[in-house]
Amino acid sequence: MLDTIQLATPRTKEMCSLLQALEIKGKTLLIVDTPDANIALAARNLQDVEIVSASNVNTYQIVRYPQIVITKAGVEQLEQRMA
């Protein structure tokens, strides 16, 4: 779980650097509270990474990805949705 996921520019190289810093390899689901254009653009070329907002995530996505990275705000939004 991360406080936030922010990228200065929408570059795939920045997203790769972020994932390497978190020691994440392979299929990964990134759950955010609100979709950010820079994050979506940076991750669109990464085959094993999917970005989804907490309000739109479904069970299939959660089961399909062995690694899930979620923001604190995303957790709160998901808790409200599931309550």
Secondary structure, DSSP 4 states (H G I P E B T S, - for coil): -BS----SS--HHHHHHHHHHTT--SSEEEEESS--HHHHHHHTT-TTEEEEETTT--HHHHHH-SEEEEBHHHHHHHHHHH-
